[in-house]
């Protein structure tokens, strides 16, 4: 099975001194469950949804091979930080999800909380959008904002990091909470899809 994580610096796990981020921890969980997994982390720092949309097809084309494929899309924080209009993020998310679902099962992970002024309302708006788009397409969605906003361990991880990217403990908690979702567990462990 192949699993491709595509997104921004939070997907890449920036700030995690253990080098795994939440994506690496999901991949580790899939391998520990007995999956013969090849996984790729295609998170790029400061990538907005527009950047991700522009590189997605080529990135996947260079890495996919025969066998089951899982695509994990996570974005939004860079859009907020760089002032990407909501309508642009909406259009990019729709296109990316439609394209990705044509090549295999998709999991979408929403933006987490951050310790930055003005971030939370924008993240909540994107979280609502992404949740709706995922539901319309019948794909699982991890609402990171909802999972992490009241978790002292994650908020402390943000303080240890730069306010947007948590430390290793924060990423570990994020992955643990994502993996507690039965739909996400099925996504990473089922060779036949959802």
C-alpha positions in Angstrom: 0.0 0.0 0.0 1.1 3.6 -0.7 0.2 6.6 1.3 0.9 10.1 0.1 0.6 13.1 2.5 0.4 16.4 0.6 0.2 19.8 2.3 2.1 22.6 4.0 4.7 22.8 6.8 2.3 21.3 9.3 2.1 18.2 7.1 5.9 18.2 6.8 6.1 18.3 10.6 8.1 21.4 10.9 9.3 21.9 14.4 9.2 18.2 15.4 12.7 17.3 16.6 11.7 13.6 16.2 11.2 14.2 12.4 7.8 12.5 12.2 5.1 15.2 12.6 1.5 13.9 12.6 1.9 12.4 9.2 4.8 10.2 10.1 3.0 9.0 13.2 0.0 8.0 11.1 2.3 6.1 8.7 4.0 4.4 11.7 0.6 3.3 13.0 -0.3 1.8 9.6 3.0 -0.2 9.5 2.6 -1.4 13.1 -0.9 -2.6 12.1 0.8 -4.9 9.6 0.5 -2.9 6.4 3.4 -3.2 3.9 3.5 0.6 3.4 5.5 3.0 1.2 4.7 6.5 2.4 5.7 9.9 1.1 5.5 13.2 3.0 5.0 16.0 0.4 4.5 18.8 2.9 6.3 22.0 1.8 6.7 24.9 4.1 4.5 28.0 3.4 2.6 26.2 0.6 -0.9 27.6 0.2 -3.8 25.6 -1.3 -2.9 27.2 -4.7 0.7 26.0 -4.4 -0.5 22.5 -3.5 -3.0 22.5 -6.3 -0.3 23.5 -8.9 2.1 20.7 -7.9 -0.3 17.9 -6.8 -0.7 16.0 -10.1 3.0 16.0 -10.9 4.0 15.1 -7.4 1.6 12.1 -7.3 2.6 11.0 -10.8 6.2 10.7 -9.8 5.5 8.5 -6.8 2.5 6.2 -7.5 3.0 2.6 -8.6 0.8 -0.5 -8.8 -1.2 -1.3 -5.7 -3.5 0.4 -3.2 -3.1 4.1 -2.8 -4.2 6.5 -0.1 -4.0 10.3 -0.4 -4.0 12.5 2.7 -4.6 16.2 2.0 -4.0 18.8 4.7 -3.9 22.5 4.1 -5.3 25.8 5.4 -2.8 27.3 7.8 -0.6 28.8 5.1 -3.7 30.2 3.4 -4.6 32.0 6.6 -1.1 33.2 7.2 -0.7 34.5 3.6 -4.1 36.0 3.3 -5.5 33.7 0.6 -9.1 34.7 0.0 -11.6 32.1 1.3 -13.2 31.7 -2.2 -9.8 30.8 -3.6 -9.2 28.2 -0.9 -12.7 26.8 -1.5 -12.1 26.5 -5.2 -8.7 24.9 -4.7 -10.0 22.4 -2.1 -12.9 21.3 -4.4 -10.5 20.7 -7.3 -7.9 18.9 -5.2 -10.5 16.6 -3.6 -12.2 15.9 -6.9 -8.8 15.1 -8.5 -7.5 13.0 -5.7 -10.7 10.9 -5.3 -10.3 9.8 -8.9 -7.0 8.0 -8.1 -7.8 6.5 -4.7 -9.3 7.0 -1.3 -8.7 10.4 0.3 -8.5 11.6 3.9 -8.6 15.3 4.6 -7.1 16.9 7.7 -8.1 20.4 8.6 -6.0 23.2 10.1 -5.1 23.0 13.8 -5.3 25.8 16.3 -2.5 28.4 16.5 -1.4 31.1 18.9 -1.8 34.0 16.4 -4.2 36.9 16.5 -7.1 36.6 14.0 -6.2 33.0 13.2 -9.0 31.1 15.0 -12.0 32.6 13.1 -10.4 32.0 9.8 -9.4 28.5 10.8 -13.0 27.8 12.0 -14.4 29.0 8.7 -12.0 26.7 6.7 -12.8 23.8 9.1 -16.5 24.2 8.3 -15.8 24.3 4.6 -13.5 21.3 4.6 -15.9 19.3 6.7 -18.7 20.0 4.3 -16.6 19.2 1.2 -15.5 15.9 2.7 -19.0 14.9 3.7 -20.3 15.7 0.2 -17.7 13.4 -1.2 -18.0 10.7 1.4 -14.5 10.9 2.6 -13.2 11.0 6.2 -12.3 14.4 7.7 -10.1 15.1 10.7 -11.2 18.3 12.3 -7.8 19.2 13.9 -9.2 22.5 15.2 -12.0 20.7 17.1 -9.7 18.0 18.3 -6.9 20.3 19.6 -8.3 23.6 20.5 -9.0 22.8 24.2 -6.0 20.4 24.7 -3.5 21.9 27.1 -0.8 19.5 25.8 -1.2 20.8 22.3 -1.3 24.5 23.4 1.8 23.9 25.4 3.4 22.3 22.3 2.6 25.5 20.4 4.2 27.6 23.1 7.3 25.4 22.9 7.2 25.8 19.1 6.6 29.1 17.2 2.9 29.4 17.8 1.9 27.8 14.6 4.0 24.6 14.6 4.0 22.5 17.8 6.9 20.6 19.3 7.2 16.8 19.0 4.8 16.3 21.9 2.2 18.4 20.2 2.5 16.5 17.0 2.3 13.2 18.9 -0.9 14.3 20.6 -2.3 15.5 17.2 -1.6 12.1 15.7 -3.0 10.2 18.7 -6.3 12.1 18.5 -6.6 11.6 14.7 -6.0 7.9 15.2 -8.7 7.7 17.8 -11.2 8.3 15.0 -12.6 5.0 13.6 -12.9 6.4 10.1 -9.3 7.4 10.1 -8.2 4.1 11.5 -10.1 2.3 8.7 -8.5 4.6 6.1 -5.0 3.9 7.1 -5.5 0.1 7.7 -7.8 -1.1 4.9 -6.2 -2.3 1.7 -9.5 -2.4 -0.1 -10.5 1.2 0.7 -13.3 2.5 2.8 
